[in-house]
Amino acid sequence: MSKLSETTSKPQPAGTAPLTQAKIDECLRQVPGWEYRDGAIGKTFSFRNFFETMAFVNMVAWIAHREDHHPGMLVGYNSCRVDWNTHSVGGISMNDFICATKTESLCRI
């Protein structure tokens, strides 16, 4: 996981091929609890209260800003679902796994 977390997202021009299912499955092993569904990799994170949830949302926003790669997020009182995909490739790219790894590292803070 550390190798991905030390990498930076790169723009994926239209026409770039998305990752194959085999590569997605291989990369998912590096981000525990993440799953591939509905064209995105995602995970639901649980928190003790709304304040912790919003702090997490803001930290993910900072990652998205720094990486120039933005997730879908579904925010509730004590949970947040984060889904990464790459619209320009019409599927999953390494950028999604880079950002998922960085998102996952927030849980170790």
C-alpha positions in Angstrom: 0.0 0.0 0.0 2.8 2.4 0.8 4.0 2.5 -2.8 0.5 3.7 -4.0 0.3 6.2 -1.2 3.6 7.7 -2.3 2.4 8.1 -5.9 0.6 11.1 -7.3 -2.4 11.0 -9.6 -1.8 11.9 -13.2 -4.3 13.2 -15.8 -5.9 10.4 -17.8 -6.7 11.6 -21.3 -10.0 10.5 -22.9 -9.3 7.3 -24.8 -7.0 5.8 -22.1 -8.1 2.3 -21.4 -9.5 1.5 -18.0 -7.9 -1.1 -15.8 -8.9 -4.7 -16.6 -10.9 -6.7 -14.0 -7.8 -8.8 -13.2 -5.8 -5.6 -12.4 -8.7 -4.2 -10.4 -8.9 -7.4 -8.4 -5.1 -7.3 -7.8 -5.1 -3.7 -6.6 -8.2 -4.3 -4.4 -6.0 -6.5 -2.3 -3.9 -3.4 -1.4 -6.9 -1.5 0.1 -8.7 -3.7 2.7 -12.4 -3.5 2.8 -12.8 -1.7 -0.5 -15.0 -3.2 -3.2 -15.6 -2.8 -6.9 -19.2 -2.2 -7.8 -21.3 -0.1 -10.2 -18.1 1.0 -12.0 -16.3 2.4 -9.0 -14.2 1.2 -6.1 -15.7 2.2 -2.8 -15.9 1.8 0.9 -18.2 2.9 3.7 -16.5 4.4 6.7 -18.2 4.6 10.1 -17.7 7.2 12.9 -18.8 7.9 16.4 -20.6 11.2 15.5 -21.3 13.8 12.9 -18.2 15.9 13.8 -15.9 13.0 13.1 -17.7 12.2 9.9 -17.3 15.8 8.7 -13.7 15.9 9.7 -13.1 12.8 7.6 -15.1 14.3 4.7 -12.8 17.4 4.8 -9.7 15.3 4.9 -10.9 13.4 1.8 -11.6 16.7 0.1 -8.0 17.8 0.8 -6.8 14.5 -0.8 -9.1 15.1 -3.8 -7.8 18.7 -4.2 -4.1 17.7 -4.0 -4.6 14.8 -6.4 -6.9 16.7 -8.7 -9.1 13.6 -8.7 -12.6 13.8 -7.0 -14.7 11.0 -5.5 -18.4 10.5 -5.1 -19.3 10.8 -1.5 -22.5 9.9 0.4 -22.5 11.5 3.8 -24.7 10.6 6.8 -24.6 11.4 10.5 -22.0 8.8 11.4 -20.9 7.3 8.1 -19.4 8.3 4.7 -19.3 6.2 1.5 -16.4 7.1 -0.7 -16.4 6.0 -4.4 -13.6 6.6 -6.8 -13.7 6.2 -10.6 -12.2 7.9 -13.5 -14.7 9.5 -15.9 -12.2 10.2 -18.7 -11.4 6.5 -19.1 -14.9 5.3 -18.4 -13.9 3.0 -15.6 -11.2 2.5 -13.0 -7.6 3.9 -13.4 -4.6 3.7 -11.1 -5.6 7.2 -9.9 -8.6 5.6 -8.1 -6.3 3.2 -6.2 -3.8 6.0 -5.4 -6.7 8.0 -3.9 -8.3 5.0 -2.2 -5.0 4.2 -0.5 -4.6 7.8 0.7 -8.2 7.8 1.9 -7.6 4.5 3.8 -4.5 6.0 5.4 -6.7 8.6 7.1 -8.1 5.8 9.3 -4.7 5.3 10.9 -4.4 8.9 12.1 
